Amino acid sequence: MEFREIYCSNCKKVLGNYNTKFYNDDKIGEIINTYHVSHIRSGHQVTVRKLIKKL
């Protein structure tokens, strides 16, 4: 399964994992703007990484 991971480089923690089957790039952008905007406003570096996990 493929996932998109939202990661904060300053905090060194994962803010969320989202399945690419249900969440496309536009929805991930909306999630970042809605829920993780406090990290961005405080000057943190938030990145989106692609992960492939095997079950």
C-alpha distance matrix in Angstrom:
0.0 3.8 6.6 10.3 12.6 16.3 18.5 22.3 24.0 27.2 26.1 23.6 21.1 17.8 18.8 15.5 11.7 10.5 7.5 8.2 8.6 11.5 12.7 14.0 16.2 19.2 17.9 16.7 20.3 21.8 20.2 21.4 24.8 25.1 23.9 23.9 27.0 29.1 27.4 28.1 31.6 32.4 31.7 28.4 25.9 22.6 19.8 16.3 14.0 10.6 8.3 5.7 5.4 6.3 7.7
3.8 0.0 3.8 7.0 9.8 13.4 15.7 19.5 21.2 24.6 23.8 21.4 19.2 15.8 16.7 13.6 9.9 8.6 6.1 5.8 7.8 10.5 10.6 11.3 12.9 16.2 15.3 13.8 17.1 19.1 17.6 18.5 21.9 22.6 21.6 21.3 24.2 26.4 24.6 25.0 28.6 29.5 28.5 25.3 22.7 19.4 16.4 12.8 10.6 7.1 5.7 4.5 6.3 8.8 10.9
6.6 3.8 0.0 3.8 6.3 9.8 12.4 16.1 18.2 21.4 20.5 18.3 15.9 12.4 12.9 9.9 6.3 5.3 4.4 5.4 8.3 9.7 9.0 10.2 11.3 14.4 13.1 10.9 14.3 16.2 14.4 15.1 18.6 19.2 18.0 17.6 20.6 22.7 21.0 21.5 25.1 25.9 25.2 22.0 19.6 16.1 13.5 10.0 8.3 5.9 5.0 6.2 7.5 10.8 12.5
10.3 7.0 3.8 0.0 3.8 6.7 9.6 13.2 15.3 18.6 18.0 16.3 14.1 10.6 10.8 8.3 5.7 5.2 6.4 6.4 10.1 10.6 8.5 9.0 8.9 12.0 11.0 8.2 11.2 13.5 11.7 11.9 15.4 16.5 15.4 14.5 17.3 19.6 17.8 18.0 21.6 22.6 21.7 18.6 16.1 12.6 10.0 6.4 5.6 4.6 6.0 8.7 10.6 14.2 16.1
12.6 9.8 6.3 3.8 0.0 3.8 6.1 9.9 12.1 15.2 14.4 12.6 10.3 6.9 7.5 5.8 4.5 6.4 8.9 10.0 13.5 13.5 11.2 12.2 11.5 14.1 12.9 9.4 11.9 14.0 11.6 11.0 14.8 15.7 14.0 12.5 15.5 17.3 15.1 15.8 19.4 19.9 19.1 15.8 13.6 10.2 8.1 5.5 5.0 6.2 6.9 10.2 11.5 15.2 17.0
16.3 13.4 9.8 6.7 3.8 0.0 3.8 7.0 9.9 12.5 11.9 11.0 8.9 6.0 5.4 5.3 6.5 8.3 11.6 12.5 15.9 15.3 12.4 13.1 11.7 13.6 12.4 8.6 10.1 12.2 9.6 8.1 11.8 13.0 11.1 9.1 11.9 13.6 11.3 12.0 15.6 16.2 15.5 12.3 10.5 6.9 5.8 4.6 6.5 9.0 10.5 14.0 15.2 18.9 20.6
18.5 15.7 12.4 9.6 6.1 3.8 0.0 3.8 6.3 9.1 8.6 7.3 6.0 4.5 5.6 7.4 9.0 11.7 14.8 15.8 19.3 18.9 16.1 16.8 15.0 17.0 16.0 12.2 13.2 15.3 12.8 10.5 13.9 15.2 12.9 10.1 12.7 13.4 10.4 11.5 15.1 14.7 13.8 10.2 8.3 5.6 5.3 6.3 7.4 10.6 11.7 15.3 16.4 20.1 21.9
22.3 19.5 16.1 13.2 9.9 7.0 3.8 0.0 3.8 5.6 5.5 5.7 5.7 6.4 6.9 9.9 12.4 15.0 18.4 19.3 22.9 22.2 19.2 19.7 17.6 19.1 18.2 14.5 14.6 16.5 14.1 11.2 14.0 15.4 13.0 9.5 11.4 11.3 7.8 9.2 12.4 11.4 10.5 6.7 5.8 4.5 6.5 9.0 10.6 14.1 15.3 19.0 20.0 23.6 25.4
24.0 21.2 18.2 15.3 12.1 9.9 6.3 3.8 0.0 3.8 5.7 4.9 7.2 8.9 10.4 13.3 15.2 18.0 21.0 21.7 25.4 25.1 22.1 22.2 19.9 21.6 21.3 17.5 17.4 19.7 17.6 14.5 17.1 18.9 16.7 13.1 14.4 14.0 10.2 11.0 14.1 12.5 10.7 7.1 5.5 6.3 7.6 10.6 11.5 15.2 16.3 19.9 21.2 24.7 26.8
27.2 24.6 21.4 18.6 15.2 12.5 9.1 5.6 3.8 0.0 3.8 5.5 8.2 10.8 11.7 15.1 17.7 20.6 23.8 24.8 28.4 27.7 24.7 25.1 22.7 24.0 23.4 19.8 19.4 21.2 19.1 15.8 17.8 19.3 17.0 13.3 14.2 12.8 9.1 10.5 12.7 10.3 8.9 5.7 6.3 8.2 10.6 13.8 15.2 18.8 19.9 23.4 24.4 27.9 29.8
26.1 23.8 20.5 18.0 14.4 11.9 8.6 5.5 5.7 3.8 0.0 3.8 5.5 8.6 9.6 13.2 16.0 19.2 22.6 24.1 27.5 26.7 24.0 24.9 23.0 24.3 23.2 19.6 19.7 21.1 18.4 15.6 17.9 18.7 15.8 12.5 14.2 12.5 9.2 11.7 13.8 11.3 11.2 7.9 9.0 9.5 11.9 14.4 15.5 18.9 19.4 22.7 23.1 26.5 28.0
23.6 21.4 18.3 16.3 12.6 11.0 7.3 5.7 4.9 5.5 3.8 0.0 3.8 7.1 9.5 12.5 14.6 18.0 21.0 22.5 26.0 25.6 23.1 24.1 22.3 24.2 23.1 19.4 20.0 21.8 19.1 16.6 19.4 20.3 17.4 14.3 16.4 15.4 12.0 14.0 16.7 14.7 13.9 10.3 10.0 10.0 11.1 13.2 13.4 16.5 16.6 19.8 20.1 23.4 25.1
21.1 19.2 15.9 14.1 10.3 8.9 6.0 5.7 7.2 8.2 5.5 3.8 0.0 3.8 6.3 9.2 11.4 15.0 18.1 20.1 23.3 22.7 20.5 21.8 20.6 22.3 20.8 17.2 18.3 19.7 16.6 14.7 17.8 18.2 15.0 12.5 15.2 14.5 11.5 14.1 16.9 15.3 15.2 11.5 11.3 10.0 11.0 12.2 12.5 15.2 14.9 18.0 18.0 21.3 22.6
17.8 15.8 12.4 10.6 6.9 6.0 4.5 6.4 8.9 10.8 8.6 7.1 3.8 0.0 3.8 5.6 7.7 11.2 14.4 16.4 19.5 18.9 16.8 18.4 17.4 19.3 17.5 14.0 15.7 17.1 13.9 12.5 16.0 16.3 13.2 11.2 14.4 14.5 12.0 14.2 17.3 16.6 16.5 12.8 12.0 9.6 9.8 9.8 10.1 12.4 12.2 15.2 15.2 18.7 19.9
18.8 16.7 12.9 10.8 7.5 5.4 5.6 6.9 10.4 11.7 9.6 9.5 6.3 3.8 0.0 3.8 7.3 10.2 13.9 15.9 18.8 17.6 15.2 16.9 16.0 17.2 15.1 11.9 13.3 14.1 10.7 9.5 12.8 12.7 9.5 7.8 11.3 11.7 9.8 12.2 15.1 14.9 15.4 12.2 11.9 9.0 9.9 9.9 11.4 13.6 14.0 17.1 17.2 20.6 21.5
15.5 13.6 9.9 8.3 5.8 5.3 7.4 9.9 13.3 15.1 13.2 12.5 9.2 5.6 3.8 0.0 3.8 6.6 10.2 12.6 15.3 14.0 12.0 14.2 14.0 15.4 13.0 10.0 12.4 13.1 9.6 9.6 13.2 12.8 10.1 9.5 13.2 14.3 12.9 14.8 17.8 18.1 18.5 15.4 14.6 11.2 11.0 9.6 10.6 11.9 11.9 14.6 14.6 18.0 18.6
11.7 9.9 6.3 5.7 4.5 6.5 9.0 12.4 15.2 17.7 16.0 14.6 11.4 7.7 7.3 3.8 0.0 3.8 6.9 9.5 12.2 11.5 10.1 12.4 12.9 14.9 12.6 9.9 13.1 14.1 11.1 11.7 15.4 15.2 13.1 12.8 16.3 17.8 16.3 17.7 21.0 21.5 21.5 18.3 16.8 13.3 12.0 9.6 9.4 9.5 9.0 11.2 11.2 14.5 15.3
10.5 8.6 5.3 5.2 6.4 8.3 11.7 15.0 18.0 20.6 19.2 18.0 15.0 11.2 10.2 6.6 3.8 0.0 3.8 6.3 8.7 7.8 6.4 9.1 10.4 12.3 9.8 7.9 11.6 12.4 10.0 11.6 14.9 14.7 13.4 13.8 17.0 19.2 18.1 19.0 22.2 23.3 23.2 20.3 18.7 14.9 13.4 10.2 10.4 9.6 9.7 11.4 11.8 14.8 15.5
7.5 6.1 4.4 6.4 8.9 11.6 14.8 18.4 21.0 23.8 22.6 21.0 18.1 14.4 13.9 10.2 6.9 3.8 0.0 3.8 5.4 5.7 6.0 8.5 10.8 13.1 11.0 10.0 13.8 14.7 12.9 14.8 17.9 17.9 16.9 17.5 20.5 22.9 21.8 22.5 25.7 26.9 26.7 23.8 21.8 18.1 16.0 12.5 11.9 9.8 9.5 9.9 10.4 12.8 13.4
8.2 5.8 5.4 6.4 10.0 12.5 15.8 19.3 21.7 24.8 24.1 22.5 20.1 16.4 15.9 12.6 9.5 6.3 3.8 0.0 3.8 5.4 5.0 5.8 8.3 11.1 9.9 9.3 12.8 14.2 13.4 15.0 17.9 18.5 18.2 18.5 21.1 23.9 22.8 22.8 26.1 27.6 27.0 24.3 21.9 18.3 15.7 12.0 11.4 9.0 9.7 10.1 11.7 14.2 15.4
8.6 7.8 8.3 10.1 13.5 15.9 19.3 22.9 25.4 28.4 27.5 26.0 23.3 19.5 18.8 15.3 12.2 8.7 5.4 3.8 0.0 3.8 6.0 7.3 10.7 12.7 11.4 11.9 15.3 16.1 15.5 17.7 20.3 20.4 20.4 21.2 23.8 26.6 25.9 25.9 29.1 30.8 30.4 27.7 25.6 21.9 19.4 15.7 15.2 12.5 12.7 12.3 13.3 14.9 15.4
11.5 10.5 9.7 10.6 13.5 15.3 18.9 22.2 25.1 27.7 26.7 25.6 22.7 18.9 17.6 14.0 11.5 7.8 5.7 5.4 3.8 0.0 3.8 6.6 10.2 11.2 8.9 10.1 13.5 13.5 12.8 15.6 17.8 17.5 17.6 19.0 21.5 24.4 24.1 24.3 27.2 29.1 29.0 26.6 24.9 21.1 19.2 15.7 16.0 14.1 14.6 14.8 15.6 17.5 17.6
12.7 10.6 9.0 8.5 11.2 12.4 16.1 19.2 22.1 24.7 24.0 23.1 20.5 16.8 15.2 12.0 10.1 6.4 6.0 5.0 6.0 3.8 0.0 3.8 6.8 7.8 5.6 6.3 9.7 10.1 9.6 12.1 14.4 14.5 14.9 15.9 18.2 21.2 20.9 20.7 23.7 25.7 25.5 23.2 21.4 17.6 15.9 12.5 13.4 12.2 13.5 14.7 16.0 18.5 19.3
14.0 11.3 10.2 9.0 12.2 13.1 16.8 19.7 22.2 25.1 24.9 24.1 21.8 18.4 16.9 14.2 12.4 9.1 8.5 5.8 7.3 6.6 3.8 0.0 3.8 5.5 5.4 6.3 8.8 10.1 10.8 12.6 14.5 15.5 16.4 17.0 18.7 22.0 21.5 20.7 23.7 25.9 25.3 23.2 21.0 17.5 15.3 12.0 13.0 11.7 13.9 15.2 17.3 19.9 21.2
16.2 12.9 11.3 8.9 11.5 11.7 15.0 17.6 19.9 22.7 23.0 22.3 20.6 17.4 16.0 14.0 12.9 10.4 10.8 8.3 10.7 10.2 6.8 3.8 0.0 3.8 5.5 5.1 6.2 8.7 9.9 10.6 12.4 14.2 15.4 15.3 16.5 19.9 19.2 17.9 21.0 23.3 22.3 20.4 18.1 14.7 12.6 9.6 11.3 11.0 14.0 16.0 18.6 21.6 23.3
19.2 16.2 14.4 12.0 14.1 13.6 17.0 19.1 21.6 24.0 24.3 24.2 22.3 19.3 17.2 15.4 14.9 12.3 13.1 11.1 12.7 11.2 7.8 5.5 3.8 0.0 3.8 5.4 5.1 6.4 8.8 10.0 10.7 12.3 14.3 14.8 15.4 19.2 19.1 17.6 20.2 22.9 22.3 21.0 19.1 15.9 14.5 12.2 14.5 14.6 17.5 19.6 21.8 24.8 26.2
17.9 15.3 13.1 11.0 12.9 12.4 16.0 18.2 21.3 23.4 23.2 23.1 20.8 17.5 15.1 13.0 12.6 9.8 11.0 9.9 11.4 8.9 5.6 5.4 5.5 3.8 0.0 3.8 5.3 5.0 6.2 8.7 9.8 10.4 11.9 13.1 14.4 17.9 18.1 17.3 19.8 22.4 22.3 20.7 19.3 15.7 14.7 12.3 14.6 14.6 16.9 18.9 20.5 23.5 24.4
16.7 13.8 10.9 8.2 9.4 8.6 12.2 14.5 17.5 19.8 19.6 19.4 17.2 14.0 11.9 10.0 9.9 7.9 10.0 9.3 11.9 10.1 6.3 6.3 5.1 5.4 3.8 0.0 3.8 5.4 5.0 6.3 8.7 9.8 10.4 10.7 12.4 15.7 15.2 14.7 17.6 19.8 19.5 17.5 15.8 12.2 11.1 8.6 11.1 11.8 14.2 16.7 18.4 21.7 22.9
20.3 17.1 14.3 11.2 11.9 10.1 13.2 14.6 17.4 19.4 19.7 20.0 18.3 15.7 13.3 12.4 13.1 11.6 13.8 12.8 15.3 13.5 9.7 8.8 6.2 5.1 5.3 3.8 0.0 3.8 5.4 5.1 6.2 8.6 10.1 10.0 10.5 14.2 14.0 12.6 15.2 17.9 17.4 16.1 14.6 11.4 10.8 9.4 12.7 14.0 16.9 19.7 21.7 25.1 26.6
21.8 19.1 16.2 13.5 14.0 12.2 15.3 16.5 19.7 21.2 21.1 21.8 19.7 17.1 14.1 13.1 14.1 12.4 14.7 14.2 16.1 13.5 10.1 10.1 8.7 6.4 5.0 5.4 3.8 0.0 3.8 5.4 5.1 6.0 8.4 9.6 10.1 13.7 14.5 13.5 15.5 18.4 18.6 17.6 16.8 13.7 13.9 12.6 15.8 17.0 19.4 22.0 23.6 26.9 27.8
20.2 17.6 14.4 11.7 11.6 9.6 12.8 14.1 17.6 19.1 18.4 19.1 16.6 13.9 10.7 9.6 11.1 10.0 12.9 13.4 15.5 12.8 9.6 10.8 9.9 8.8 6.2 5.0 5.4 3.8 0.0 3.8 5.5 5.1 5.7 7.2 8.9 12.1 12.6 12.6 14.8 17.1 17.7 16.2 15.6 12.2 12.6 11.4 14.4 15.7 17.6 20.3 21.4 24.7 25.5
21.4 18.5 15.1 11.9 11.0 8.1 10.5 11.2 14.5 15.8 15.6 16.6 14.7 12.5 9.5 9.6 11.7 11.6 14.8 15.0 17.7 15.6 12.1 12.6 10.6 10.0 8.7 6.3 5.1 5.4 3.8 0.0 3.8 5.5 5.6 4.8 6.2 9.5 9.4 9.0 11.6 13.8 14.1 12.6 12.0 8.8 9.8 9.5 13.0 15.1 17.4 20.6 21.9 25.5 26.7
24.8 21.9 18.6 15.4 14.8 11.8 13.9 14.0 17.1 17.8 17.9 19.4 17.8 16.0 12.8 13.2 15.4 14.9 17.9 17.9 20.3 17.8 14.4 14.5 12.4 10.7 9.8 8.7 6.2 5.1 5.5 3.8 0.0 3.8 6.1 6.2 5.2 9.0 10.1 8.9 10.5 13.5 14.1 13.6 13.6 11.1 12.6 12.7 16.4 18.6 21.0 24.2 25.6 29.1 30.2
25.1 22.6 19.2 16.5 15.7 13.0 15.2 15.4 18.9 19.3 18.7 20.3 18.2 16.3 12.7 12.8 15.2 14.7 17.9 18.5 20.4 17.5 14.5 15.5 14.2 12.3 10.4 9.8 8.6 6.0 5.1 5.5 3.8 0.0 3.8 6.2 6.2 9.1 11.1 11.1 12.1 14.7 16.2 15.5 16.1 13.4 15.1 15.0 18.3 20.2 22.2 25.1 26.0 29.4 30.0
23.9 21.6 18.0 15.4 14.0 11.1 12.9 13.0 16.7 17.0 15.8 17.4 15.0 13.2 9.5 10.1 13.1 13.4 16.9 18.2 20.4 17.6 14.9 16.4 15.4 14.3 11.9 10.4 10.1 8.4 5.7 5.6 6.1 3.8 0.0 3.8 5.8 7.6 9.2 10.4 11.7 13.5 15.2 14.0 14.8 12.1 14.0 14.1 17.1 19.2 20.7 23.6 24.2 27.6 28.1
23.9 21.3 17.6 14.5 12.5 9.1 10.1 9.5 13.1 13.3 12.5 14.3 12.5 11.2 7.8 9.5 12.8 13.8 17.5 18.5 21.2 19.0 15.9 17.0 15.3 14.8 13.1 10.7 10.0 9.6 7.2 4.8 6.2 6.2 3.8 0.0 3.8 5.4 5.7 7.0 9.1 10.5 11.8 10.2 11.0 8.6 11.0 11.9 15.1 17.7 19.4 22.7 23.5 27.1 28.0
27.0 24.2 20.6 17.3 15.5 11.9 12.7 11.4 14.4 14.2 14.2 16.4 15.2 14.4 11.3 13.2 16.3 17.0 20.5 21.1 23.8 21.5 18.2 18.7 16.5 15.4 14.4 12.4 10.5 10.1 8.9 6.2 5.2 6.2 5.8 3.8 0.0 3.8 5.4 5.1 6.1 8.6 10.0 9.7 11.0 9.4 12.3 13.7 17.3 20.1 22.3 25.6 26.8 30.4 31.5
29.1 26.4 22.7 19.6 17.3 13.6 13.4 11.3 14.0 12.8 12.5 15.4 14.5 14.5 11.7 14.3 17.8 19.2 22.9 23.9 26.6 24.4 21.2 22.0 19.9 19.2 17.9 15.7 14.2 13.7 12.1 9.5 9.0 9.1 7.6 5.4 3.8 0.0 3.8 5.5 5.1 6.2 8.8 8.8 11.2 10.6 14.0 15.9 19.2 22.3 24.1 27.5 28.3 31.9 32.9
27.4 24.6 21.0 17.8 15.1 11.3 10.4 7.8 10.2 9.1 9.2 12.0 11.5 12.0 9.8 12.9 16.3 18.1 21.8 22.8 25.9 24.1 20.9 21.5 19.2 19.1 18.1 15.2 14.0 14.5 12.6 9.4 10.1 11.1 9.2 5.7 5.4 3.8 0.0 3.8 5.5 5.3 6.6 5.3 7.7 7.4 11.0 13.5 16.5 19.9 21.6 25.2 26.1 29.8 31.1
28.1 25.0 21.5 18.0 15.8 12.0 11.5 9.2 11.0 10.5 11.7 14.0 14.1 14.2 12.2 14.8 17.7 19.0 22.5 22.8 25.9 24.3 20.7 20.7 17.9 17.6 17.3 14.7 12.6 13.5 12.6 9.0 8.9 11.1 10.4 7.0 5.1 5.5 3.8 0.0 3.8 5.4 5.2 5.2 6.7 6.8 10.3 13.0 16.3 19.7 22.0 25.7 27.2 30.9 32.5
31.6 28.6 25.1 21.6 19.4 15.6 15.1 12.4 14.1 12.7 13.8 16.7 16.9 17.3 15.1 17.8 21.0 22.2 25.7 26.1 29.1 27.2 23.7 23.7 21.0 20.2 19.8 17.6 15.2 15.5 14.8 11.6 10.5 12.1 11.7 9.1 6.1 5.1 5.5 3.8 0.0 3.8 5.3 7.3 9.8 10.5 14.1 16.7 20.1 23.5 25.8 29.4 30.8 34.5 36.0
32.4 29.5 25.9 22.6 19.9 16.2 14.7 11.4 12.5 10.3 11.3 14.7 15.3 16.6 14.9 18.1 21.5 23.3 26.9 27.6 30.8 29.1 25.7 25.9 23.3 22.9 22.4 19.8 17.9 18.4 17.1 13.8 13.5 14.7 13.5 10.5 8.6 6.2 5.3 5.4 3.8 0.0 3.8 5.7 9.3 10.8 14.6 17.6 20.6 24.2 26.1 29.8 30.9 34.6 36.1
31.7 28.5 25.2 21.7 19.1 15.5 13.8 10.5 10.7 8.9 11.2 13.9 15.2 16.5 15.4 18.5 21.5 23.2 26.7 27.0 30.4 29.0 25.5 25.3 22.3 22.3 22.3 19.5 17.4 18.6 17.7 14.1 14.1 16.2 15.2 11.8 10.0 8.8 6.6 5.2 5.3 3.8 0.0 3.8 6.6 9.2 12.6 16.1 18.9 22.6 24.8 28.6 30.1 33.8 35.6
28.4 25.3 22.0 18.6 15.8 12.3 10.2 6.7 7.1 5.7 7.9 10.3 11.5 12.8 12.2 15.4 18.3 20.3 23.8 24.3 27.7 26.6 23.2 23.2 20.4 21.0 20.7 17.5 16.1 17.6 16.2 12.6 13.6 15.5 14.0 10.2 9.7 8.8 5.3 5.2 7.3 5.7 3.8 0.0 3.8 6.2 9.7 13.2 15.7 19.5 21.4 25.1 26.5 30.2 32.0
25.9 22.7 19.6 16.1 13.6 10.5 8.3 5.8 5.5 6.3 9.0 10.0 11.3 12.0 11.9 14.6 16.8 18.7 21.8 21.9 25.6 24.9 21.4 21.0 18.1 19.1 19.3 15.8 14.6 16.8 15.6 12.0 13.6 16.1 14.8 11.0 11.0 11.2 7.7 6.7 9.8 9.3 6.6 3.8 0.0 3.8 6.5 10.2 12.6 16.4 18.6 22.4 24.1 27.8 30.0
22.6 19.4 16.1 12.6 10.2 6.9 5.6 4.5 6.3 8.2 9.5 10.0 10.0 9.6 9.0 11.2 13.3 14.9 18.1 18.3 21.9 21.1 17.6 17.5 14.7 15.9 15.7 12.2 11.4 13.7 12.2 8.8 11.1 13.4 12.1 8.6 9.4 10.6 7.4 6.8 10.5 10.8 9.2 6.2 3.8 0.0 3.8 7.0 9.9 13.5 15.8 19.5 21.2 25.0 27.0
19.8 16.4 13.5 10.0 8.1 5.8 5.3 6.5 7.6 10.6 11.9 11.1 11.0 9.8 9.9 11.0 12.0 13.4 16.0 15.7 19.4 19.2 15.9 15.3 12.6 14.5 14.7 11.1 10.8 13.9 12.6 9.8 12.6 15.1 14.0 11.0 12.3 14.0 11.0 10.3 14.1 14.6 12.6 9.7 6.5 3.8 0.0 3.8 6.4 10.1 12.7 16.4 18.5 22.3 24.6
16.3 12.8 10.0 6.4 5.5 4.6 6.3 9.0 10.6 13.8 14.4 13.2 12.2 9.8 9.9 9.6 9.6 10.2 12.5 12.0 15.7 15.7 12.5 12.0 9.6 12.2 12.3 8.6 9.4 12.6 11.4 9.5 12.7 15.0 14.1 11.9 13.7 15.9 13.5 13.0 16.7 17.6 16.1 13.2 10.2 7.0 3.8 0.0 3.8 6.9 9.7 13.4 15.7 19.4 21.7
14.0 10.6 8.3 5.6 5.0 6.5 7.4 10.6 11.5 15.2 15.5 13.4 12.5 10.1 11.4 10.6 9.4 10.4 11.9 11.4 15.2 16.0 13.4 13.0 11.3 14.5 14.6 11.1 12.7 15.8 14.4 13.0 16.4 18.3 17.1 15.1 17.3 19.2 16.5 16.3 20.1 20.6 18.9 15.7 12.6 9.9 6.4 3.8 0.0 3.8 6.5 10.1 12.7 16.3 19.0
10.6 7.1 5.9 4.6 6.2 9.0 10.6 14.1 15.2 18.8 18.9 16.5 15.2 12.4 13.6 11.9 9.5 9.6 9.8 9.0 12.5 14.1 12.2 11.7 11.0 14.6 14.6 11.8 14.0 17.0 15.7 15.1 18.6 20.2 19.2 17.7 20.1 22.3 19.9 19.7 23.5 24.2 22.6 19.5 16.4 13.5 10.1 6.9 3.8 0.0 3.8 6.9 10.0 13.5 16.3
8.3 5.7 5.0 6.0 6.9 10.5 11.7 15.3 16.3 19.9 19.4 16.6 14.9 12.2 14.0 11.9 9.0 9.7 9.5 9.7 12.7 14.6 13.5 13.9 14.0 17.5 16.9 14.2 16.9 19.4 17.6 17.4 21.0 22.2 20.7 19.4 22.3 24.1 21.6 22.0 25.8 26.1 24.8 21.4 18.6 15.8 12.7 9.7 6.5 3.8 0.0 3.8 6.4 9.9 12.8
5.7 4.5 6.2 8.7 10.2 14.0 15.3 19.0 19.9 23.4 22.7 19.8 18.0 15.2 17.1 14.6 11.2 11.4 9.9 10.1 12.3 14.8 14.7 15.2 16.0 19.6 18.9 16.7 19.7 22.0 20.3 20.6 24.2 25.1 23.6 22.7 25.6 27.5 25.2 25.7 29.4 29.8 28.6 25.1 22.4 19.5 16.4 13.4 10.1 6.9 3.8 0.0 3.8 6.7 9.9
5.4 6.3 7.5 10.6 11.5 15.2 16.4 20.0 21.2 24.4 23.1 20.1 18.0 15.2 17.2 14.6 11.2 11.8 10.4 11.7 13.3 15.6 16.0 17.3 18.6 21.8 20.5 18.4 21.7 23.6 21.4 21.9 25.6 26.0 24.2 23.5 26.8 28.3 26.1 27.2 30.8 30.9 30.1 26.5 24.1 21.2 18.5 15.7 12.7 10.0 6.4 3.8 0.0 3.8 6.5
6.3 8.8 10.8 14.2 15.2 18.9 20.1 23.6 24.7 27.9 26.5 23.4 21.3 18.7 20.6 18.0 14.5 14.8 12.8 14.2 14.9 17.5 18.5 19.9 21.6 24.8 23.5 21.7 25.1 26.9 24.7 25.5 29.1 29.4 27.6 27.1 30.4 31.9 29.8 30.9 34.5 34.6 33.8 30.2 27.8 25.0 22.3 19.4 16.3 13.5 9.9 6.7 3.8 0.0 3.8
7.7 10.9 12.5 16.1 17.0 20.6 21.9 25.4 26.8 29.8 28.0 25.1 22.6 19.9 21.5 18.6 15.3 15.5 13.4 15.4 15.4 17.6 19.3 21.2 23.3 26.2 24.4 22.9 26.6 27.8 25.5 26.7 30.2 30.0 28.1 28.0 31.5 32.9 31.1 32.5 36.0 36.1 35.6 32.0 30.0 27.0 24.6 21.7 19.0 16.3 12.8 9.9 6.5 3.8 0.0
